C-alpha cells in the first residue's frame, strides 16, 4: 500500500526547511516510505493470520455440517446398539423368569408329593 503523498511531502519539506540537502531529504523520505510499507505489510499479514475471512467461515461452516452429520450417524448407531442390547436383556429376563417359574412349580409338586408320602407313613 502506498503511503499518502501529503505525509511524504511533509517529511521532505520539513527536512529541507531545516537545511538537509534535497537529495538527502528524498533518500530519507524513500527510506521512511519503505519502512512504513514493510511495517504495514507485517501488520497486515499478522492481522490476516488472526482474522477469519468469508471463505474461512464457509469452510468452517462446511466442516461443522460434516461433523454434525457424523455425530448424528454415530448417535443413530449407538441408539440401534442400545435397542438391540435392551431386546437381548428382555429376552434373557423372560428366559430367567420362565426357568424360575419352572423351578418354583417343580419344587411345589415335589413338596406336595413328599408331604403326601409322609402323611401316608404316619
Secondary structure, DSSP 8 states (H G I E B T S, - for coil): ----HHHHHHHHHHHHHTT--HHHHHHHHHHHHHHHHHHHHHHHHHHHHHS--HHHHHHHHHHHHHHHHHHHHHHHHHHHHHHHHHHHHHHHHHHHHHHHHHHHHHHHHHHHHHHHHHHHH-
